[in-house]
Amino acid sequence: MNKDIATPIRTRSILEKYGFSFKKSLGQNFLIDTNILHRIVDHAELHDDSGVIEIGPGIGALTEQLAKRAEKVVAFEIDNRLLPILADTLSPYSNVRVIHQDVLKADVLEVIKQEFKTKQDLMVVANLPYYVTTPIIMKLLEDKLPIRGIVCMLQKEVADRISASPGTKEYGSLSIAIQYYCKAETVMTVPRTVFVPQPNVDSAVIRLLKRDRPIIEVVNELFFFEIIRASFAQRRKTILNNLTNNLEKGKMKKVEIEEALQEVEIDPRRRGETLSIEEFGRLSDRLYPLFA
């Protein structure tokens, strides 16, 4: 019986065996608590014929638990120093493939076509490097991959922003961008003491389940996101001020913007953080002909 990778003793012996030193620039923090890994995998709701994409497997602690529950695991690892370690620690699992590539530069859709069966149940499960959490999640969603969802560990503060509701200080363009594509919930918090080295921040696990179609239908998706970015550019400013100052040609069209806000029943004095996704949708559809 193989001893779990994610124990303090086994992790230390693996790191010592390979003389591995952590790279701060890659945001490497390895989990040393098997119970937490089991709970992360539970939240992914995998079955025997599920496929899993993992990002940043480290020394294979989470990969190992995924391999025990899924039909196949494909892991993207950017750090070539970890490849021999993963080849060793994951040698008991024939259903794991490690790809040495930066996921942000990878053609993930092509990898899915090559590595998984057509219409296979697919989840992304990862302990994401905190410095690139948002770009990775947005790439996975914007690439319109055939995945059921994403379960990932990230900085608690970012998890709070992703799952935030309108009217809270955490709610912003990131909340809307992700909730547009997914149902988002924070499923557990993780203390910093269960990592080596210990990070300076608390962590949380978030589950994003992809919607069949985006939460609202808008005339132009790019313009919808442009409106959102402009609305949150300066959080303390009103929606009217932000749109006027941050949309291209906004200053020239201040009167029309104010009229549009009144027409879709949004008080121009409100702040962006109080608007629901539906309100942003109505507003962007009404403004689009003015800026197209």
N, C-alpha and C positions, 0 to 999 in steps of 0.2 A: 504493500500500500504506500503510495507516495505521500510524503509529508507536505501539507499545504505550504505554498510559497510565502503567504502573507502572515508569517509569525515573526516576531522580532528576532528570534534566534536564527531561523532559516534565512531571513532576508540578510541579516548581518553576515552569515557565512557565505552566501552567494556574492555579496558585494566584496568581501575580503578575497574570496577565491579569484575573482577577476580584477581586483585592484580598481574597482569602479569608483570614480569621484563624480559628485553631482554637479551638473552645469546649471548655474543660476539662470543663464540666458534661455534655457529650455524649460524653465519652470518645473524641474523634476522634484516631485514629492511622492514617495512610494507608500502605499497603504500597508499597515502591519496589523490588521484586525480582520480575521476571517469572517466573523459574524456580520460586520458591516458589508463586506463583499457579498455575502449570501443575500442580505437584504436588498442591495442594489440589483442583483440579478433577479430576485423575486419581483421587483417593481417592473422589470422588463416583460414579465409574463410570457416567457419562452416556452415552446414545447419541442418535442423530439425532432421535428422537421423544420424548426426555425433556423434562419441564417442570421449571423451577427457581424456587424462591422464595428471594430474597435479602433480607437484613435489614441496613440500614445500608450502602448502596453507596458512600457517600463521593463520590469524583469518578469512580467507574466502573471502577476498575482490575480488580477481580475480575469485575464485571458483564460487561465486555468479553470476558474469557476464557470465561465461561459461555455468552455469546451465540454464540461460535464453535462450541460443542460441542452445545448443546441446541436443541430446537425453539423454545422460548419461555422468557423470563426475566421474572418479575414481582418488582420490587424495592420494598421499603417504606423510605422515607426520611423521617425526622422533621424534618430541618433545611431550612426553605424556602430558605435561602441557597444550598443545593446544587442546587436544581432547574434553574436556568438553566445551571449548569456541566454537569450530567448531560445536559441536552438537547443541548448542544454536543458533549461527548466521546462520547456514544453515538449521535450522529446517523447513523453508518454502519450501525447495526444496527436493522433494522426489526422484529426479534423481541423487543424489550425494551419493557416497560411499567413506568414508575416511578409508584408511588402515594405521595402525600404524606400519610403517616399514621403514628402511633405503633403499631407492631405489637402492643403490649400491649393497646391499646384496639380493635384492628381485629377484624372478624369474618372471620377468615382462611378459614374454611370457605366462606363466601359468595363470597369473592374467588376461591377455587379453582374453585367451580362456574361462575363467570362467565368466568374467564380460561383455563381449561384444559379439555382434552377429558375425557370420562368415562373413568375407569379408566386415565388416562395415567400413565406412570411419573413419579413426582414426588419430587424431593429438595429439602431446604432446605440451601443452601450460604451461609455467611456469615462475615464477619470481625466478630464481635459486639462491641458496646461493652461493656467489661469490667464496668462498674458495674451492668448489668442482665442479665448472661449467664444466671444461674440462673432468674429469673422468665420470661425468654423461652423457654428450653428447656422448662421445666415447662408453660408455656401450650401450646406446640406439641404436647406429649405428652398433656396432660390434655384438650385439645380433640378428641382422637381423630381427627386429620386423616388423610386417605387418602394419607400420604406413605410412601416406602420408608425414609427415614431422614434424618439430619442430619449434615452435615460442617461443623464450625465451628471457627474460631480463637478461642481464649479464653486467659485467664491460665493459665499452666502449673500453678499451684497448684490451680486449680479443676478442670482436666483430670485431675490426679492424684487428686483426691477422687472425681470421677465414675467413673473406671475402677478404683478401689481394691478390693482383696479383703479379706474378714474378717480381723481380727487385725493389720491395719496401722494406723498412726496416721492415715492419710488417710481410712480407711473410716468412713462415717457415714451420716446420714439421706439426704444427697444421693446418695451411691453407690447406696443401696437404691432410692430413689425413681426414679432413672433406669434402673438395671439391671432393675427390675421390668417396665419397658416395652420395653427395648432391650438389644441386645448392645453393650457399650461398649468402645472401645479407643482409646488415644492413638496416632495414626499418625505424627506427626512433632513435633519441637520447632522453635521458630522464634526466632532471636536477636533481641534488641531493636534491633540495628543496622539492620535492614531496614525500619524504620518512620520516618515523619516526622510529627510530632515523635517522638523515641524515648520509649517508655513506661518506667516505672520498674521493670517486671517482665518476666520472660521469658514467652514465649507458647508454646502448643502447639495442634496441630490434633487434634480428637477426632472419631471417626466413630461415630455411633449408628445401628445398623440395627434398625428396629422388629421386634419379635417378632410372629408371627401372633396370639398371645394372650399376656397377661402370664405371666411365668416360673412363677408359682404361682397356684393358684386359692384365693381366700379368701372366707369367708362374707360379710364386709363390708369393702370397700376403704377407706372413710373411717376405720373403726376400726383397721384394719391400720396406716395411716399415723399415726394417733394414738399407737398403741403404739410405733412407731419413734421419733417425736419425743420421747415421754416417756423412752424408753430411752437417748437420747443427750443428754438435757437437761444432765446433769453427767457428763462423760466419765469422771471418776475414781471415780464411785459405782458400786456393784453394780447389776445389773439389778433386783433386788428393791427396793433403795432408790429407784432412779429411778422405777420404776412406782408405788411407794407414794406418793412425794412429788409426782409430776407428773401422775398421772391424776386426773381429777375423782372424788372419793369414794375415792381410792386408800388414804388413811390408814385409813378405816373398814374396808377390805377386805384389809388386809395379810395376814391368815392365809390367806384364799382365794387371793390372788395367789401366795403361797408354795406352797400346795398345787398350784395349776395349773402352776407352773414344774416342780415335782417330777414331776407327771403326764406332762408332755411331755418329760421327761428333760433339763431345763436346770437346771444347778446355780445356785441363787439368788445365789451369790457371784460368778458370772461378770459381766464387764462387757459392755455392749451391743455394743461394737466386735468382740467375739469371735463373735457370733451370725451364722449364715448367713441369707440371705433365707428359706430353707425353715423354719429354726427360728423366725424371727419369724412366719411364716405359721401354723405349728402353734400357737404361743403366742397369737396374736390370735384364732384360731378358738376356742381353749379359754376365753379370757377374755371373749369377746364376750357370751355369755349373762349373765355377771355384771354387765356394765355397760350392756347394751342398755336 
